[in-house]
Amino acid sequence: MKKKGLLVVFFFGGIMVTSGFGLQSMMLPSPDDDDPEITITGTPADNFPDEQRAQFCGSSDAKSTEYVREFSIPTLCTNPLAVVADYDGNVWFTETNTGNLAKFDPITETFTEYDNPLWPQGGRSMMWGVDYAPDGSVWFTDESYPSVWKFSTLDETYERLSYPSEGNSLPQKLKVDGSQIIINDFTGNKLTFLDPNQSGEDVNYLSIPSPIDDSVTAGFAIDANNDVWFTNWLFQQGGVLVKFDQNGYFDSVTNSGEEFLPLLDFIEIYELPISLLTPNGAAVSNDGTIWLADTTSSSFFNFDPLTKVFTQYVTSDPILETYGNQTGIVKSPISRPYWIETDEQDRIVFNAQTANTISVMDLKSQSLVEYQIPSKNPNWGDCDPGTGVMLDDCGLAQVFDFTISGEKIWFTEWVENNIGVVDTSIPLPIEIQLETNSITLVPGDSKHVNFIVSPTSQNDLFDVSLIHTSTHEFLNVELATDTPETFQLDFDTPRPIYTTISTTNDAVPGTYKILLGVQSYDVAISKFITVTIE
C-alpha cells in the first residue's frame, strides 16, 4: 500500500542543520507531481517516504560507552526532542513524529508512551520545550499547531491551549517559573507569560515584545533577582543580549492599573560580539554570569553583568567520525553548541550538535569534558565513500535537547530514536595539569606553555590526539617539533606536552581562552588557559 508523502525542506541547506532555524517549520506537503514511494508499516515511519526513513528514523540500536548509555524507544521513528526529569528521576520527553509524551523509568528501564487522542492523524511538530510542574503536570510547546500542551500525570490526559500566533509565531523553549510559565516565541519576536491555572483552548497570555524588530527571540534564563535574560538576533547579522526586569514590570503594571507599560523602562540591552551570530541557548551561573551557546561556530560565551564584558570559549574540534568528509568538502568542521544549562555543582552543560557530544565545563577548574554520543546516523554526515554503502560509525544522532538530574545528563537522539544518559560521576581516564593557568602577551609576542597528560586508569594503552585550540586567528598554539598530534598513552607514564602560544602583530588587546588537552575515542578532556593581550 502506498500514499503520497511529505517533502522535507531545510531552509539553510547543506547536510548539517546550521541554526535554530534549521529544523523550524520543516514539513511541507509534497507537490502534486512528486509522489515518493511510501510503504505502509502501521508505525510513525509512515510519515516519511521510504527513501527518507533511514535518515529520520535511524536504526534504533542502543549503544554504550564507559560514560554514556543509550536506550531504544519501543515505537519506531518517534523523533524524540524536548526532555525533562521529574522530582523522582523519571525522564519525560516529547515525540515529534507522534505528538505523544513519553516517560522512561531509569530504575526499571522501561518506557511508557502516552497516546495523544487530540493529535491529528499523521501530524508532526517540533516540540522544543518541556517542563515538569510541582502539581505533577508536564507542559510542552508545539510548533506546527502553535500551542502549549498540558499533560496530567495523575489522570494521564492531555489538554491543548492555543497560543497567540499573530504573524509567524513559534513557541519554543518553556520553563515553569513559580506561578507562571515563560515561553520564548522564536519567530514571533516576543516572550510570553502564561498563568498555568487556566484551562481550555481560549486562555490569556501576556506577551512582551522583543526590542529588535523582525528578529528571533531565542533561549532564555532567569537570574537570582528574577530578571529574564534572552537574546534577539538576525540570522548571520548579529543581535543583542536583553535583560528584562520582570518584577519591576509586573509590579508597575499592577500598581498603575495599566494593561501595558513602555518596555524600554524595564530592559537593558547589550550588543553581542560580532563573532557571536546564533546564540540559541542561555544560562546563568551562581555568580550571575550569563552563558550563551553559539550554534554557528565552535564557541560559547559568557557575559559579566558587572564589567559588561563578553569572553569567548571554544570546544575541541569534532572527531572525523562525526562528519566523515568522504568527499573532502568539510574544510573546517565546527561543533555547534546548541542549548546550555547549569547543574547543581554550578557546572556549565551544553550539547554540541555537530560534534555529537554532551559537554560539561567546571567553572572553578576551567576544565572541559566532552562526552561522545555512541550512536551516529550516517545520513547526517559526509559518510558515503562513493560506493552507495554508508560508512559504519559515521554521522550524527542529532542530540537537540538534554536535562540534568543529579550527576546524570539525559538526552534525546532525534534521528536515532533513542534516549541516552551521561553519568558524570564515573572517573575520567586522564588528568590534565597546566604549567600555568594564565599568561600575558603583547602583539607579536610568544611564550612557551607546557602541560602534562596523566592517565588515571589501569588500561594498558590507549590512543589519544592532542587538543590545542584558540578562539581567534591572531592567537596561535603550536606544538614542539618533536611532539606528535596523536600517540599512545601508557597507563603508568605521564606525558609532557610542549607548546608555544604566540600572537600576531595585529592582535587585539583583550582577554582570550585557549583550550589544551587530549581526545580519546569516547571522551575529550581539556583545560582553558587565559591569555591576556596588552
N, C-alpha and C positions, 0 to 999 in steps of 0.2 A: 504494500500500500504506500502511495506517495502523495505528498501535498506540497503546495507552494511554500517556499521557505522565507527566511529573513536575510537581509543583506547587512553585514557588519560594516560600519563606517567609522574610521578613526580620523578625527579632524586634523591632526597634525602629523599624520603619515609616519612611514618608517616601520621597522619591526618593533621597536620599543615604544611603550607609552611614555610620552615626554613630559606630561604635567598633569595637574589636576583636571585639565580639560580632556585628557586623552581618553577617558572612559565615560565621559558625561554624554548622556543622550545618544548612546551608541547604536541602538537598534532602530532600523528604519525598514518599512515594507520594501520588498524587492520589486523591481519594475515588472510590468506585465510580460515583457518579452524575456525575462530571466527566470527560469524555472528550475532551480537546482534540485537535485535528487535528494529526497528525504525518505529514509526507511523508517517506518513507524515501529517503535520499540515499546511504547507504553511507559516510557520514562521521560524525565525532563530533557534528555538528549534530543527529543523530537523538536525542540525549539531551534535546533541548528540543522542546516543541511549536512549530509553525510561527510562532505569534504571538509567541514569545519569542526567536526566533533573531536578529532584528536587535539586540535588547537585549544578548544574551550572546555572540553570535558576531561581531558587528561587521562592518566592511567588509573587513578585512584589507588595506586600501590603505596602503602605507608612504608616509609624508610626511617632509619635511625642512625645517629652518630653517638659518640660518647656523651654529648651535651644536648642533643636535640632528639625528640621522639615524635613521630607522626602517627595519626590515627585516621583511617579511611572512613569517610561518611557513607553509611549504608546505601542511601539513594544515589544513583549515578547523576553526575553533571548538575550539581546544585549551585555551583559558583558561590561558595561561602565568602562573605565580605566582612561586615562590621562584627566585632566581637567584644564581649564584656564578661567579667566574672562576678558572681553574686557573693553575698556575705558567707556562704557556706563553701565557696570554692568551685561551685558549678560554673561551667563555661557556656554562655549563650551566644549564638551567632545567627546572622541573617543569611538567607539564601536568595541570591539574585535571580536564579532561574526557576524558583518555585513560589516566591512570595511568602515562604514559611519562616518561622522562627524555630531554631533547634537548640537542644541542650545536650551537653556532654558531661557525664558524671565521672570525674577523674578517679574516684575510688573504685567504682565497678567497671569503669572503662566502657560505658555504654552510651549510645546516642538515643535521644528521643526527639523526633521531628513532629512538630505540631501543625497539622493541616490547617491552612487558612481558607475557610469557606467563602470569604469575601473577595478572594483574589480572582481576577479574570482568567479564563482558560488560556493557557499559552502566554500569559503576561510575563514580562521581565522587567526588572528595575534594579538599578544600582542603589543599594541601601547602605549608605556610607556611615551613618551614625546610629549608635545604640547605647543605652544606659539602663542601669537597674535602679529602681526607686525603693525607698525604705518600706513602702506598703506591699512589696512583692510583685510589683508590675514591671514589665520591661517595655521601654519606649524605643522606637526606631523610626528613621526617616525613610522616605520613599520618593525617588527622583522622577520616575516615569509618570506617576499619577499624583502630582505634588500633594503629599500627605504626610501626616505624622500618625504612627500606629501605636496603640497601647495593647499589650498582651497581659492578661491577668494570669499569673502562675497559680492562683488559688482555684479558679474555675476553668482555666485553660480556654479562655475566649479572647477573640480579637475585637478591637474597636478601631475604626478608621476615623481620623479627624482631618478634615480638609485643611489645606494650607493656603494662606493668602498668596496667590500666584499671579500678581499683576505683572504682565510682561513675561519675562523669561526667568522664572524662579526655579531654583534647585536647592531644596533643603538638604543640607549635607551633614556635618557633624552635629551631635546632640549631647547635651550634658544636663543631668538633673542636678539643680543647684538650689538646695533648700526647698522653698515653696514654689519654685518656678523651674521651667525648662528653657534652656538657651539653645538656639539653633543658628548656625550661620547659613545664610542664603547665598550660595556660591556665585550664581549668576544673577541673582535678584538684587545684589548690592545693598544688603541690609543684615542686621542682627535681629532675630525675632525672639520675643519672650512670650512664653505660654504658661498659663495657670493650669497645672495638671489636674485640678479638681473639677474641671469642666467635662462635659460628656456630650456625645452626639457630633454629627458632622459640622454643624454650624457653631464654631467656638470663636472666642475673642482672642486675638493676638495683639501684642504691641510690637511694632517694628521700628527699629532705629535705623534710619538711612545712613549709609556709609559716606564719608566725606569726599571721596573721589567719584565723580560721575562715570558711568559706563565701565566700572572696574569690577573685579571679582572680590568677594568678601570671603577670605579663606579661614583656616582653623583659628581657634581662639583658646585663651587660657585665663584663669582668674587668680589674682594675687591675694595676699593675706589681707589687704584692705578692701577686698571685694571689687576691685577695679577689673574690668574686662579688657584684655589685650588681644588685638587681632590685626591682620594685615589686609590692606587694599592694594591690588596691583593690576596692571595691564599686561597682557601676555608679551613677554620679552621686552617690556618697556619700563620696568621698574615700578615702584609704588611707595607706600608709607606703612609704618607701624603706628597703630592707633591705640591710645589709652582712653577708655570710656569710664567715667566716674558714675557708675550706675546708682550707687547710694545717693549721691548728690542730686542726680537727675530725678529719680523716683520720689525722693523726699520733697523736692521742689514742686514736682507735679502735684503731689498730694496736698501740700500746704497752700499752693496757689489756686488750686481748683481748676487749673488749665489742663486740657487734654494733652497738649504738646507744648514743649518749650524749645527755644533755639538750641540745637545740638552742640554748636560750637562752644557754648558756655561750659560744657561738661566733657570736652575731649581735648587731648593733647596729641599732636601729630609729629612724627619723626620720620624724616626721609630715609628710605632704605639705601644701603650702599649700592653702587652701580653694578657690583658683581652678584648681588642678591636679586634674582629675577623672578623666582617662583616659590615664595615662602608658603607652603601648604600648612605644615604643622607648626604649632606654637605650644610652649610650656613655660612654667615659672618654677625656678628652683627656690629653695628655702631662704636664700639670701636676697630674693626679689629680682634676681637676674632673669631676663626674658631670653628664651632659646627658640630659634627658628630653623626649620629644615628647608633646604633649597632643592627642589625637585628637578632643576635643570643643570645640576652640577654634581660634584662630589663633596660639597661643603655643607656645613651647618654653622650657624652664627649665634653669638649671644649679644645682648644689649644691656648695658648697665644704666638703669634709670637715673643714677646719681651723676655719673660723668657724661651721660648721653653718648657713649662711645660703643660702636659695634666692633666685635672681634670675630674673625673668620677662622673656623677649624676645618679640617679636611679628613676624609676617610682614606683607607687604603684603596688601591685600585681593585676593581672586580677581577676575580680569577678568570682565566681563559675559559674554563668550563661553563661559565655563565653566558658568555656571548659567542663563543665558538670561533668566529672570524674565519670561516672556511673560505670566503671569497676575498678576504683581506680588506673589506670596506671599513672596518672599525679601526680607526687610527688612534683615537684617544678614548677608551672606554671610561664611562663615569658611573657612579654608584646610585645617584638619585635618592637621597634621603627624603622620606615622604611625610609620615606623621612622627611626632615626638612627644614624649611624656617624661615625668619624673617618678621614681619609685619611692618606697618607704625609707630607703637609705640615702635619698637625695641624689641618686644617680640619674643620668640622662639616658633614656632608652629611645631608639628610633629604628624604623625599618628602612633599609636601603633597597629600594625596589629592584634596580637592575644589577645589584651585586648579590641578590638573593640571600641577604643576611638580616639578622636582628643584632643590633649593636648596642653596647652598654658602655657608657663613659662614667668613670668615677671622678667626680669633680675635685676631690681632695688630692688624689694621687696623679691627676691629669692622665689617667690611663684609659685606653680604648680597647674593648674586646668585641670582635665581630664574629658572630656565630653563623656558620654556613648552613643554609637550609638544604637537607639532602635531596629532596625531590626537585627535578628540573624538567620542564616541558620544552622539548627541542623546537617546537613551533614558534617559540618566542625568542629565539636566538639565531645566529648565523651558523646553523648546525647541519646543513645539508652539504656533504662533501662532493655533490655533483652526480652521485650515483642513484639518487632517488631514495636512498636509505638514510634515515636520520642517524646522527652520531648518538651513541649511548652517553648518558650522564652529561648532557649539554642542554643549556636553556635556563628558563626561569619558571618558578612556581607562581609568580605574581602575588607576593605577600603584600596585601594592601591594608591590613589592619592588625593590631595586636592589643592585648590587655595585660596588665600586670596584676598578679595575685601572689603576694609574698615574694619569694625568691624565684618564682616561676613566671615566665612570659609566654602567654598563649597567643597564637597567631592563626590566621586563615590562609589557605592557598587557593586563590581564586580560579586558577586553571588546572589544578591537580586534584580538586575535590577532597582535600584533606584539611584537617586542623593539626596543629603541632604545638609543642611546648619546649621552651629552652629552660633548663634547670641551671640557674646561675650559681647555685651552691656547690656544684661539682668543681673540685680543684682543677686549676689550669695546668697544662703540662710544661709551661715555660714562664720564666720571670724575666722582665726587662729592667735593667739597672742603668740609669743615665749617669754619666760622669758629672753633669751639671743640669739643672732644670731650666736655666736661662743664660743667655749671652747677650752682649751689646755689640753692635757693629755700626760702622758708618758706611755710606755708599762707596763701593769699590773695595771693601774690606773682606777678610775671611778669617775663620778660626777653625782649629781642629776640635771636634767634639766626638768623644768615644762613648760607646755603650756596651754592656755585656749581656749576652743571651745565655741564661742559665736554665737547663732542664730541671724540672721538679718531679718528674715521673720516673719510673724504673723501666720504661721501654728501652730496648737495646739501641735502636737507631730510628730516626725519623727525618724525613726531608722537610726543609723549610726554605722559604725565599724571603729576602730582605724587603722591608718596607722603609722607604726614605722619601717622603712626600712633603712638598711645600704647597702653600696656597697661592703664591704669586711667581710670575716668571722672573722677576728681578731678585728672587731669593732661591738659591740653588743648594742642593745637597749632593755631594759627590763621594763615592766610596773610594777607599785607598786602592791603588792599582792592583794589589795582590789579594783583594777581597772579592770572592765570587758572589754573584747575585743569589745563587741557590747552593745549598750544601746539606750534608747530613750532619745532624746534631747527635753527639754521643750522650747517653743518659747521665754520665758522671763527669762531663767535661764542659765547663762554661766556655763560651766562645766570645772573645773580644771583637768588636766591630769598630773600625776606624773610619771616620767620615770627616769631610771638610764642608763647612757651611760658609757660603760666600754671597755677597751682594754685588749687583752690577752698579755702574756709575750713576745710573738714573734711578736707583732705588728710592722709594718714597718713605720718608720718616714715619714711624709708627710702631705698633706692637703686632707681631705676627706669630703664627704657630707652625711648627714643623713636626711631622709625625715620624717616629723611628721605632722599628720593631721587626717582627717576623710573622710570616703567614705559613701555617701548615694547611693541610687539605681541609680540615674541619673547623679551624678557628684561627683568627688573626689576633695577635697580642702586641700592643704597642703603647708608646707614651708620647706625650706632647712636650716639646721644648719651646720655651718662649724666646723669641728673638726680637730685641728692641733695636730699631734702626734710628740713629740720631742724626 
